[in-house]
């Protein structure tokens, strides 16, 4: 079945780390005195076109967290098998009400989820790009001798509750007050409820601000705040004619105004 593409809504903004952020990466070597849990890193060009290695927030982490928070609010999660439920790990998730039924439409349905649901057709509507640090944040990191490659080392102790023995560990994290550039592309197809889709995504961003991103959230890590958020739309005609699109009014959405009010 063919579904006609109408437009892309491109939401861009700046996300500030209110507390340190840890999204785990690959530990390439084992070193004496090294960190136990490094953060995920990638490469980018600085203002001088030099390739540098910096912490990055994977789009999959941001997208997955927003989806998870929306599912916790609107969907039903059960450990009982049901023909209407999608298998997620050892549990089943059901999109039983109108609000929750938008979630698999916006975020897509994986092969493991759609198995056994032959009539299910879902074209993912949301694309979340990897987030890289802002130019000003790079400058702040460069001028701070305690920050190396955009990260700080935080020493922690785990305490044995029986013997009270302390076991020190050293975690790498991105420091508070760092700002990352965020880009979310929302594709709208014929028959889509555009306003409801955008409203749902903005609500997910609001839920994220009162939760956490990455690991160790219960220990204070990962609080974020969106300090800017703007929209642009590019229609099918814009792409055909090579146009840059036009401004997309986010102020008409309730959750956008609640976000602005929380800044």
C-alpha positions as MATLAB code, in Angstrom:
seq = 'XXXXXXXXXXXXXXXXXXXXXXXXXXXXXXXXXXXXXXXXXXXXXXXXXXXXXXXXXXXXXXXXXXXXXXXXXXXXXXXXXXXXXXXXXXXXXXXXXXXXXXXXXXXXXXXXXXXXXXXXXXXXXXXXXXXXXXXXXXXXXXXXXXXXXXXXXXXXXXXXXXXXXXXXXXXXXXXXXXXXXXXXXXXXXXXXXXXXXXXXXXXXXXXXXXXXXXXXXXXXXXXXXXXXXXXXXXXXXXXXXXXXXXXXXXXXXXXXXXXXXXX';
ca = [
       0.000    0.000    0.000;
       1.419    3.352   -1.044;
       1.305    6.245    1.426;
       1.848    9.763    0.079;
       4.539   11.868    1.749;
       3.383   15.402    2.601;
       6.096   17.173    4.605;
       8.925   17.012    7.104;
       8.715   19.056   10.286;
      12.240   19.750   11.525;
      12.477   20.571   15.225;
      15.839   21.930   16.354;
      16.997   23.197   19.700;
      19.584   23.347   22.434;
      19.541   20.929   25.348;
      21.449   21.883   28.496;
      22.780   19.343   30.972;
      21.565   20.447   34.402;
      23.577   17.649   36.027;
      26.408   15.486   34.715;
      25.454   12.990   31.990;
      26.686    9.436   31.513;
      25.781    7.451   28.420;
      28.111    4.483   28.375;
      30.535    3.851   25.549;
      33.074    1.165   24.678;
      36.125    0.758   26.911;
      38.917    0.164   24.414;
      41.753   -0.478   26.858;
      42.222   -1.414   30.488;
      44.518    0.969   32.296;
      45.700    1.202   35.887;
      43.943    4.214   37.391;
      41.635    4.514   34.377;
      37.892    5.092   34.458;
      35.541    2.184   34.992;
      32.761    3.467   32.757;
      33.675    5.732   29.806;
      31.044    7.729   27.915;
      30.196    7.264   24.244;
      32.395    9.428   21.998;
      32.427   10.482   18.356;
      34.257   12.842   15.997;
      33.323   16.323   14.800;
      34.894   19.444   13.292;
      35.601   22.418   15.535;
      35.431   26.071   14.424;
      38.904   25.708   12.854;
      37.784   22.663   10.814;
      39.949   20.432   12.978;
      38.626   16.919   13.632;
      38.241   16.405   17.390;
      36.890   13.628   19.582;
      33.974   14.661   21.805;
      31.150   13.133   23.842;
      27.969   12.615   21.825;
      24.359   11.911   22.793;
      23.181    9.125   20.454;
      19.876    9.785   18.731;
      18.804    6.275   19.728;
      19.235    7.155   23.422;
      17.143   10.316   23.161;
      14.456    8.730   20.980;
      14.253    5.577   23.100;
      13.941    7.499   26.366;
      11.154    9.735   25.030;
       9.262    6.701   23.724;
       9.722    4.820   26.992;
       8.320    7.701   29.058;
       5.295    8.043   26.783;
       4.625    4.308   26.967;
       4.859    4.360   30.749;
       2.256    7.131   30.802;
      -0.211    5.925   28.173;
       0.322    2.235   27.370;
      -0.345   -0.906   29.408;
       2.571   -3.209   30.228;
       1.857   -6.806   31.219;
       3.721  -10.101   31.551;
       0.721  -11.970   30.119;
       0.633  -12.931   26.458;
      -2.140  -11.343   24.444;
      -2.763  -11.308   20.699;
      -3.090   -7.523   20.820;
       0.155   -6.976   22.708;
       3.648   -6.389   21.332;
       6.433   -8.411   22.943;
       9.087   -6.216   24.569;
      11.691   -8.381   26.317;
       9.840  -10.565   28.785;
       6.749   -8.335   28.797;
       3.935   -7.347   26.491;
       2.895   -3.799   25.810;
      -0.608   -2.828   24.698;
      -1.663    0.376   23.004;
      -5.285    0.282   24.095;
      -6.385    3.923   24.062;
      -6.326    6.566   21.336;
      -3.338    8.424   22.769;
      -1.200    5.313   23.173;
      -2.013    4.092   19.655;
      -0.068    7.055   18.278;
       3.151    5.801   19.898;
       3.909    2.891   17.503;
       2.893    5.103   14.580;
       5.341    7.850   15.583;
       8.236    5.689   16.787;
       7.741    2.628   14.586;
       7.376   -1.053   15.349;
      10.381   -3.382   15.292;
      10.380   -6.806   13.694;
      10.220   -8.585   17.066;
       7.204   -6.490   18.059;
       5.282   -6.930   14.819;
       5.711  -10.715   14.693;
       2.300  -12.300   14.819;
       0.631   -9.044   13.744;
       0.599   -9.588    9.976;
      -1.854   -6.769    9.304;
       0.266   -4.201   11.092;
       1.752   -1.529    8.833;
       3.805    1.158   10.511;
       6.086    3.684    8.794;
       8.283    5.371   11.386;
       7.476    9.071   11.603;
      10.345   10.335   13.780;
      14.070   10.581   13.158;
      16.340   11.739   15.985;
      19.886   12.690   15.030;
      22.953   12.300   17.224;
      23.502   15.418   19.342;
      26.872   17.173   19.355;
      28.146   19.898   21.724;
      27.618   23.549   20.814;
      30.507   25.787   19.735;
      30.372   27.715   22.999;
      30.443   24.497   25.017;
      33.565   23.372   23.146;
      35.196   26.673   24.066;
      34.309   26.272   27.751;
      35.691   22.734   27.798;
      38.902   23.868   26.120;
      39.491   26.543   28.767;
      38.845   24.267   31.755;
      41.859   22.181   32.774;
      39.622   19.774   34.724;
      37.782   18.769   31.542;
      39.528   16.440   29.083;
      37.875   15.638   25.743;
      34.637   17.099   27.109;
      34.418   14.856   30.156;
      35.090   14.934   33.874;
      35.922   12.044   36.200;
      33.600   11.520   39.135;
      34.778    9.325   42.017;
      32.122    7.219   43.735;
      32.035    4.497   46.365;
      29.870    1.415   46.567;
      29.403    0.321   50.169;
      29.081   -3.312   51.213;
      26.009   -3.257   53.475;
      27.264   -6.171   55.547;
      30.918   -5.260   56.091;
      30.672   -1.505   55.377;
      33.699   -1.877   53.086;
      34.025    0.870   50.485;
      34.759   -0.063   46.887;
      35.849    3.053   44.953;
      35.096    3.476   41.261;
      35.672    6.252   38.748;
      32.995    7.223   36.257;
      33.409    9.419   33.223;
      30.602   11.871   32.523;
      29.838   15.008   30.548;
      29.849   17.999   32.939;
      26.789   20.020   33.935;
      26.037   23.233   32.002;
      27.200   21.664   28.728;
      24.853   22.377   25.813;
      24.105   19.973   22.951;
      22.399   20.691   19.633;
      19.283   18.565   19.060;
      17.487   17.818   15.784;
      14.272   15.827   15.420;
      12.699   15.249   11.985;
       8.990   14.370   11.954;
       7.647   12.987    8.659;
       3.971   13.517    7.917;
       2.096   11.293    5.451;
      -1.374   11.477    3.978;
      -3.971   10.625    6.614;
      -1.709   11.442    9.574;
      -3.026   13.468   12.498;
      -0.239   16.020   12.292;
      -1.099   18.135   15.337;
      -1.543   15.087   17.565;
       1.800   13.644   16.452;
       3.716   16.871   17.109;
       1.912   17.381   20.422;
       2.877   13.842   21.518;
       6.566   14.422   20.721;
       6.584   17.720   22.613;
       4.937   15.992   25.562;
       7.674   13.343   25.495;
      10.283   16.108   25.676;
       8.459   17.596   28.684;
       8.393   14.208   30.422;
      12.133   13.818   29.781;
      12.896   17.096   31.562;
      11.361   15.714   34.755;
      13.109   12.360   34.390;
      16.689   11.680   33.271;
      18.749   10.738   30.244;
      21.474    8.102   30.254;
      22.543    6.061   33.264;
      22.631    6.576   37.041;
      19.581    8.816   37.049;
      18.583    7.742   40.556;
      21.983    9.030   41.747;
      21.457   12.465   40.252;
      22.871   12.064   36.740;
      21.186   12.996   33.487;
      18.826   15.883   34.268;
      18.362   17.908   31.080;
      16.540   21.067   30.047;
      15.603   22.301   26.571;
      16.548   25.978   26.482;
      15.585   26.620   22.837;
      13.210   24.848   20.461;
      12.216   26.005   16.953;
      10.421   24.429   14.016;
      10.661   24.450   10.222;
       8.584   22.594    7.641;
       9.600   21.386    4.196;
       6.835   20.118    1.937;
       7.043   17.718   -0.963;
       7.036   20.768   -3.269;
       9.922   22.343   -1.349;
      12.043   19.246   -1.945;
      11.115   19.141   -5.630;
      12.041   22.821   -6.132;
      15.074   22.876   -3.839;
      13.475   25.319   -1.397;
      14.576   25.599    2.236;
      11.042   25.474    3.623;
       9.441   27.896    6.051;
       9.031   28.450    9.773;
       6.759   25.991   11.566;
       4.741   27.535   14.376;
       5.356   25.547   17.562;
       3.679   28.165   19.755;
       0.224   26.797   18.876;
       0.962   23.571   20.749;
       0.030   23.276   24.409;
       3.085   21.228   25.347;
       5.433   23.699   23.664;
       4.034   26.531   25.778;
       4.383   24.407   28.895;
       8.009   23.790   27.933;
       8.620   27.505   27.518;
       6.954   28.173   30.856;
       9.303   25.705   32.567;
      12.518   27.371   31.346;
];
